[in-house]
Amino acid sequence: MMQVLAASRLELTEERWARIAPLLAPQTPRIGRPPNDHRTLLAAMLWVVRTGASWREVPPEFGAWETVHSRYQAWRRAGIWQQILDTLDGRDGDDTR
């Protein structure tokens, strides 16, 4: 289940993105189709958390809901999602918010 954070902490500002981006794998495809942009997919995940909507209701400007959900599942399994939440909540060892 997703951890609930204050809505203001779910906004993906430039500063927050700069702190989260290093947690994610590089965006270079090995072969085939280029991967979907991490930042766009993360914004979609935060939209789901913020609105309480289902994955299938993700607006098309974020990409296919299946892609958003599968990336969320991969990040959750790898522990990255929790690191993202900790960073957004200010529990990443950096006291600046």
Residue pairs with C-beta under 8 A, 6 or more apart in sequence:
2 48
2 49
3 82
3 85
4 49
5 49
5 85
5 88
5 89
7 50
9 88
9 89
9 90
10 46
10 49
10 50
10 88
11 46
12 20
12 39
12 42
12 43
12 46
16 87
16 88
17 39
19 87
19 92
19 94
20 42
20 84
20 87
20 88
21 38
21 39
23 80
23 83
23 84
23 87
24 38
24 80
27 34
27 35
27 37
27 38
29 35
36 63
36 67
36 71
38 71
40 62
40 63
41 62
41 63
41 67
41 68
41 71
41 72
42 84
43 62
44 58
44 59
44 62
44 63
44 68
45 68
45 71
45 72
45 81
47 53
47 58
47 59
47 62
48 54
48 55
48 57
48 58
48 68
51 57
55 65
55 68
55 69
55 72
56 65
57 65
58 65
58 68
62 68
72 81
74 80
75 81
75 84
76 82
83 92
86 92
90 97
